[in-house]
Amino acid sequence: MSFPIPNTSYNLSKIGYGFYLISIVRELIGKDFPTETDIKRLLIKKGRSEEELQSARQLSRYCDTRSTFLKDAREETLEKVAKIINAEIQDFGLFRKKVSPGLKSYKDLEVYLKMAENYLIGLKGLSNASDGLLFGKLFHLKKNGKAIINLISYNFGEKDTNLPATHFAANSDTRTESLLKQLFTFYGFHLPESTSGINISDNPEIQTYIGIGYFNNEISEWVNRQKSFNDLIEIDKINACFRYYEDSKPVELRANRESNEDYALISRFIINPNKCVFLIGGIEGYGTEKIGEFFKNNWKKVYHLIEGYPDHKIVNLIFKISGVNGTEITLIAIQKYKE
């Protein structure tokens, strides 16, 4: 069965050409991952010049298909290698024409395109594994560690017995919860359990407590009672605003529904080496929903911002949310506390 190639893209063709060349080298040397020394010996046997021997190092890197060197190769460099090893096809443009589906030459060369695709899939897997380590570090979470999520709870059902439940969560909060759980699942961590009635210090199995929203959330209220956090920023749930000082001047942040503006806070609070609180939310539900969407797509940016202060117990990132549908999210302040 013919392997489907999506228009034989430039990138796939280029990497396929690279596999065509390194397959020749591997066969001549008898190793899957020949070293620079191995390749130099081969080129010396072929009578190559001292200048041409300098390509041995680059060629050995291309042969190490566990790395990204082949993906990043330039077509001019590959053509130079092709001439040095005296490959039959020494022109990338010709190779690309030959791997056009429908041509007879395609069947002879499609194996190298298959190698290229598997190589790219493998690199993506390595990238995901590496990202998973960063994701776990951001949440102060080991691979088998447990996290729980706590949302703002409204007791409407206690006042109206006709409602199907006693407590309800806002749609914006449950959407952010869903996005966070998607990330946990994607990177292979235990799915955080959604719960209430939290005592942060009572369960050694739980490494990370995640609070969504800042008003009436049990986790955020616990954090707000900590002087070290409160000295950085005040979460005023009565007046629905954030307050902090910048250059000794008070700053008060409030949502503005008419202009679709809100403010949001992402905070990591390291309680001890085995326990952490992670908070994310806006002043209003709109802000919580938009900062959740931002985090889903930009969590690595958040990671680098927070991990920029690895020896700090608390790092707060304050964002302004504006623009049509909250598309403009701007970091306006970074706060940090170090014991």
VODOMAR-404860 format. One record per residue (C-alpha): residue number from 1; x, y, z. Coordinates in Angstrom, 1 decimal. Layout:
N
FIVO    nr     east    north       up
FIVO   NUM        X        Y        Z
...
***
This chain:
339
FIVO    nr     east    north       up
FIVO     1      0.0      0.0      0.0
FIVO     2      1.4      3.4     -0.9
FIVO     3      2.2      5.7      2.1
FIVO     4      0.2      8.9      1.8
FIVO     5      2.3     12.1      1.5
FIVO     6      0.5     15.4      2.0
FIVO     7      1.6     17.2     -1.2
FIVO     8      5.2     16.1     -0.4
FIVO     9      5.8     19.2      1.6
FIVO    10      9.1     21.0      1.5
FIVO    11     10.0     20.1      5.1
FIVO    12      9.1     16.4      4.7
FIVO    13     11.0     16.3      1.4
FIVO    14     14.1     17.9      2.9
FIVO    15     14.2     15.5      5.9
FIVO    16     13.5     12.6      3.6
FIVO    17     16.5     13.7      1.5
FIVO    18     18.5     13.8      4.7
FIVO    19     17.5     10.2      5.4
FIVO    20     18.4      9.2      1.9
FIVO    21     21.9     10.5      2.5
FIVO    22     22.5      9.2      6.0
FIVO    23     21.2      5.8      4.9
FIVO    24     24.0      5.6      2.4
FIVO    25     26.5      6.6      5.2
FIVO    26     25.1      4.1      7.7
FIVO    27     25.3      1.3      5.1
FIVO    28     28.9      2.1      4.2
FIVO    29     30.0      2.3      7.8
FIVO    30     27.8     -0.4      9.2
FIVO    31     26.5      1.6     12.2
FIVO    32     23.2      3.4     12.8
FIVO    33     24.8      6.2     14.7
FIVO    34     28.3      6.6     13.2
FIVO    35     30.7      9.0     15.1
FIVO    36     32.6     11.9     13.6
FIVO    37     35.7      9.7     13.7
FIVO    38     33.9      6.9     11.8
FIVO    39     32.8      9.3      9.1
FIVO    40     36.3     10.8      8.8
FIVO    41     37.8      7.4      8.2
FIVO    42     35.2      6.8      5.5
FIVO    43     35.9     10.1      3.8
FIVO    44     39.7      9.5      4.0
FIVO    45     39.2      6.2      2.2
FIVO    46     37.3      8.1     -0.5
FIVO    47     40.3     10.4     -0.9
FIVO    48     38.4     13.5      0.3
FIVO    49     40.3     16.8      0.9
FIVO    50     41.1     18.2      4.4
FIVO    51     38.4     20.8      3.8
FIVO    52     35.8     18.1      3.0
FIVO    53     36.8     16.1      6.1
FIVO    54     35.4     19.1      8.1
FIVO    55     31.9     17.9      7.1
FIVO    56     32.3     14.7      9.2
FIVO    57     31.1     16.4     12.4
FIVO    58     27.9     17.8     10.8
FIVO    59     27.2     14.5      9.1
FIVO    60     27.5     12.6     12.3
FIVO    61     25.0     15.0     13.9
FIVO    62     22.6     14.3     11.0
FIVO    63     23.0     10.6     11.6
FIVO    64     22.0     11.0     15.3
FIVO    65     18.3     10.9     14.4
FIVO    66     17.4     11.2     18.2
FIVO    67     18.3     14.9     17.9
FIVO    68     16.8     17.8     15.9
FIVO    69     19.9     18.4     13.8
FIVO    70     18.4     16.7     10.7
FIVO    71     15.1     18.7     11.1
FIVO    72     17.1     21.9     11.2
FIVO    73     19.4     21.0      8.3
FIVO    74     19.8     23.4      5.4
FIVO    75     19.3     22.0      1.9
FIVO    76     22.6     23.6      0.7
FIVO    77     24.4     21.7      3.5
FIVO    78     22.7     18.4      2.5
FIVO    79     23.7     18.9     -1.1
FIVO    80     27.3     19.5      0.0
FIVO    81     27.2     16.2      1.9
FIVO    82     25.7     14.4     -1.1
FIVO    83     28.6     15.4     -3.2
FIVO    84     31.2     14.4     -0.6
FIVO    85     29.7     10.9     -0.2
FIVO    86     29.1     10.7     -4.0
FIVO    87     25.4     10.0     -3.7
FIVO    88     23.5      9.4     -6.9
FIVO    89     21.1     12.3     -6.2
FIVO    90     23.2     15.3     -5.4
FIVO    91     20.5     18.0     -5.9
FIVO    92     17.6     18.4     -3.4
FIVO    93     15.3     19.9     -6.1
FIVO    94     15.7     16.7     -8.1
FIVO    95     15.0     14.6     -5.1
FIVO    96     11.9     16.5     -4.4
FIVO    97     10.6     16.1     -7.9
FIVO    98     11.3     12.3     -7.7
FIVO    99      9.1     12.0     -4.6
FIVO   100      6.1     13.5     -6.2
FIVO   101      3.2     11.0     -5.8
FIVO   102      2.4      9.3     -9.1
FIVO   103      5.9      9.1    -10.5
FIVO   104      7.6      5.8    -10.8
FIVO   105     10.6      7.1     -8.7
FIVO   106      8.2      7.8     -5.8
FIVO   107      7.9      4.1     -4.9
FIVO   108     11.7      3.8     -4.8
FIVO   109     12.1      6.7     -2.5
FIVO   110      9.0      6.8     -0.4
FIVO   111     10.7      4.8      2.3
FIVO   112     12.8      7.9      3.1
FIVO   113      9.6     10.0      3.5
FIVO   114      8.2      7.4      5.8
FIVO   115     11.5      7.6      7.9
FIVO   116     11.1     11.4      7.9
FIVO   117      7.5     11.2      9.2
FIVO   118      8.4      8.8     11.9
FIVO   119     11.3     11.0     12.9
FIVO   120      9.0     14.0     13.2
FIVO   121      6.5     12.0     15.3
FIVO   122      9.4     10.9     17.5
FIVO   123     10.6     14.5     18.0
FIVO   124      7.1     15.5     18.9
FIVO   125      6.9     12.8     21.5
FIVO   126     10.2     13.9     23.0
FIVO   127      9.0     17.5     23.1
FIVO   128      5.7     16.5     24.9
FIVO   129      7.7     14.5     27.4
FIVO   130     10.0     17.5     28.1
FIVO   131      7.0     19.8     28.3
FIVO   132      5.4     17.4     30.8
FIVO   133      8.4     17.9     33.1
FIVO   134      8.0     21.7     32.9
FIVO   135      4.3     21.4     33.5
FIVO   136      4.8     19.3     36.6
FIVO   137      7.4     21.7     37.9
FIVO   138      5.1     24.7     37.4
FIVO   139      2.5     23.0     39.7
FIVO   140      5.2     21.7     42.1
FIVO   141      3.9     18.2     41.2
FIVO   142      5.7     14.9     40.8
FIVO   143      4.5     12.5     38.1
FIVO   144      2.5     10.3     40.5
FIVO   145      1.5     13.2     42.8
FIVO   146     -2.1     14.2     43.4
FIVO   147     -3.7     17.6     43.0
FIVO   148     -7.2     18.9     43.9
FIVO   149     -9.2     21.7     42.4
FIVO   150    -11.5     24.0     44.4
FIVO   151    -14.0     26.4     42.7
FIVO   152    -16.1     29.2     44.1
FIVO   153    -19.3     27.7     45.5
FIVO   154    -22.7     29.4     45.6
FIVO   155    -25.2     28.0     48.0
FIVO   156    -28.3     28.8     46.0
FIVO   157    -29.8     25.4     46.6
FIVO   158    -29.9     26.0     50.4
FIVO   159    -32.2     28.9     49.8
FIVO   160    -34.3     27.3     47.1
FIVO   161    -35.1     23.6     47.7
FIVO   162    -36.5     23.3     44.2
FIVO   163    -33.1     23.5     42.7
FIVO   164    -31.3     20.1     41.9
FIVO   165    -28.3     20.8     44.1
FIVO   166    -27.4     22.8     47.2
FIVO   167    -24.2     24.4     45.7
FIVO   168    -23.3     25.6     42.2
FIVO   169    -20.2     26.8     40.5
FIVO   170    -20.0     29.6     37.8
FIVO   171    -19.8     28.5     34.2
FIVO   172    -16.6     30.6     33.7
FIVO   173    -14.9     28.7     36.6
FIVO   174    -16.0     25.3     35.4
FIVO   175    -14.7     26.1     31.9
FIVO   176    -11.3     27.1     33.3
FIVO   177    -11.4     23.9     35.4
FIVO   178    -12.0     21.9     32.3
FIVO   179     -9.1     23.5     30.5
FIVO   180     -6.7     22.8     33.3
FIVO   181     -7.8     19.1     33.5
FIVO   182     -7.2     18.8     29.8
FIVO   183     -3.6     19.9     30.3
FIVO   184     -3.1     17.5     33.3
FIVO   185     -4.5     14.6     31.1
FIVO   186     -2.4     15.5     28.1
FIVO   187      0.9     15.5     30.1
FIVO   188      0.1     12.3     31.9
FIVO   189     -0.7     13.5     35.4
FIVO   190     -3.4     12.3     37.6
FIVO   191     -6.7     14.1     36.9
FIVO   192     -7.2     16.7     39.7
FIVO   193    -10.2     15.9     41.9
FIVO   194    -12.7     18.7     42.3
FIVO   195    -13.6     18.9     45.9
FIVO   196    -14.8     21.2     48.8
FIVO   197    -14.2     21.3     52.5
FIVO   198    -10.5     21.6     52.1
FIVO   199     -7.9     21.5     54.9
FIVO   200     -4.6     22.3     53.2
FIVO   201     -2.4     20.8     55.8
FIVO   202     -4.3     17.5     56.5
FIVO   203     -3.5     15.2     53.6
FIVO   204      0.2     14.3     52.9
FIVO   205     -0.9     12.6     49.6
FIVO   206     -2.0     15.8     48.0
FIVO   207      0.9     17.9     46.7
FIVO   208     -0.9     20.7     44.9
FIVO   209     -4.1     22.7     45.7
FIVO   210     -5.5     24.6     42.8
FIVO   211     -8.0     27.4     43.4
FIVO   212    -10.1     28.8     40.5
FIVO   213    -11.4     32.3     41.3
FIVO   214    -10.5     34.6     44.1
FIVO   215    -13.7     35.4     45.9
FIVO   216    -15.4     32.8     48.2
FIVO   217    -13.0     30.1     47.0
FIVO   218    -11.8     28.1     50.0
FIVO   219     -8.2     27.8     48.7
FIVO   220     -8.0     31.5     47.8
FIVO   221     -9.4     32.5     51.2
FIVO   222     -6.8     30.4     52.9
FIVO   223     -4.1     32.1     50.9
FIVO   224     -5.6     35.6     51.7
FIVO   225     -5.2     34.8     55.4
FIVO   226     -1.5     34.4     55.0
FIVO   227      0.3     37.6     55.8
FIVO   228      3.1     37.0     53.3
FIVO   229      0.5     36.9     50.5
FIVO   230     -1.6     39.7     51.9
FIVO   231      1.4     42.0     52.1
FIVO   232      1.8     41.6     48.3
FIVO   233     -1.8     42.0     47.2
FIVO   234     -5.2     42.4     48.9
FIVO   235     -8.2     40.5     47.5
FIVO   236    -11.2     42.6     48.5
FIVO   237    -14.2     40.5     47.9
FIVO   238    -16.6     43.1     49.4
FIVO   239    -15.7     45.7     46.9
FIVO   240    -14.7     43.2     44.2
FIVO   241    -11.2     44.5     43.5
FIVO   242     -7.5     43.8     43.8
FIVO   243     -5.2     46.2     45.7
FIVO   244     -1.5     46.4     45.9
FIVO   245      1.3     49.0     46.1
FIVO   246      3.7     49.9     43.3
FIVO   247      6.6     52.2     44.0
FIVO   248      4.8     53.0     47.4
FIVO   249      1.7     54.1     45.5
FIVO   250     -1.6     52.3     46.0
FIVO   251     -3.1     50.6     42.9
FIVO   252     -6.7     49.4     42.8
FIVO   253     -7.9     47.2     40.0
FIVO   254    -11.6     46.8     39.2
FIVO   255    -13.4     45.2     36.3
FIVO   256    -15.3     47.4     33.8
FIVO   257    -18.1     45.5     32.1
FIVO   258    -18.9     48.3     29.7
FIVO   259    -15.5     48.3     28.2
FIVO   260    -15.0     44.5     28.6
FIVO   261    -12.0     45.0     30.9
FIVO   262    -11.0     42.8     33.7
FIVO   263     -7.9     41.9     35.7
FIVO   264     -6.6     38.5     36.6
FIVO   265     -4.1     36.9     38.9
FIVO   266     -2.0     33.8     38.5
FIVO   267     -0.2     32.9     41.7
FIVO   268      2.0     30.1     43.0
FIVO   269      2.5     29.8     46.8
FIVO   270      5.1     27.2     47.9
FIVO   271      4.0     26.1     51.3
FIVO   272      6.8     23.6     51.9
FIVO   273      9.0     21.3     49.6
FIVO   274      6.0     18.9     49.3
FIVO   275      3.1     21.1     49.1
FIVO   276      2.0     24.0     46.9
FIVO   277     -1.1     26.3     46.2
FIVO   278     -1.7     27.4     42.6
FIVO   279     -4.4     30.1     42.1
FIVO   280     -5.9     31.4     38.8
FIVO   281     -8.8     33.8     38.4
FIVO   282    -10.1     37.1     37.5
FIVO   283    -12.0     39.8     39.4
FIVO   284    -15.2     38.7     37.6
FIVO   285    -16.2     35.5     35.9
FIVO   286    -15.2     37.0     32.5
FIVO   287    -11.6     37.5     33.7
FIVO   288    -11.5     33.9     35.1
FIVO   289    -12.6     32.5     31.8
FIVO   290    -10.2     34.5     29.7
FIVO   291     -7.2     33.9     31.9
FIVO   292     -8.1     30.2     31.8
FIVO   293     -8.0     30.3     28.0
FIVO   294     -4.7     32.3     28.1
FIVO   295     -3.1     29.8     30.4
FIVO   296     -4.2     26.8     28.3
FIVO   297     -2.4     28.2     25.3
FIVO   298      0.5     30.0     27.1
FIVO   299      1.3     27.9     30.2
FIVO   300      5.0     27.7     29.2
FIVO   301      5.2     31.5     29.2
FIVO   302      3.7     31.4     32.7
FIVO   303      6.2     28.7     33.7
FIVO   304      9.2     30.8     32.6
FIVO   305      7.9     33.9     34.4
FIVO   306      7.3     32.1     37.7
FIVO   307     10.4     29.9     37.5
FIVO   308     12.4     33.0     36.9
FIVO   309     12.3     33.3     40.7
FIVO   310     13.0     29.7     41.8
FIVO   311     14.0     30.6     45.3
FIVO   312     10.8     32.6     46.0
FIVO   313      8.0     31.2     48.1
FIVO   314      5.3     33.3     46.3
FIVO   315      5.2     34.6     42.8
FIVO   316      2.1     36.6     41.6
FIVO   317      1.5     37.5     37.9
FIVO   318     -1.1     40.3     37.4
FIVO   319     -2.7     40.6     34.0
FIVO   320     -5.0     43.1     32.4
FIVO   321     -7.7     41.7     30.1
FIVO   322     -9.1     43.9     27.3
FIVO   323     -9.9     44.1     23.7
FIVO   324    -12.7     42.4     21.7
FIVO   325    -13.7     39.1     23.4
FIVO   326    -10.7     39.5     25.8
FIVO   327     -8.1     38.9     23.2
FIVO   328     -5.6     41.4     24.6
FIVO   329     -4.0     40.0     27.8
FIVO   330     -1.1     42.0     29.1
FIVO   331      1.2     41.3     32.1
FIVO   332      1.2     44.4     34.2
FIVO   333      3.0     43.4     37.3
FIVO   334      5.1     40.6     38.9
FIVO   335      5.1     40.3     42.6
FIVO   336      7.4     38.0     44.6
FIVO   337      8.0     37.0     48.2
FIVO   338     11.2     35.3     49.5
FIVO   339     11.5     34.1     53.0
***
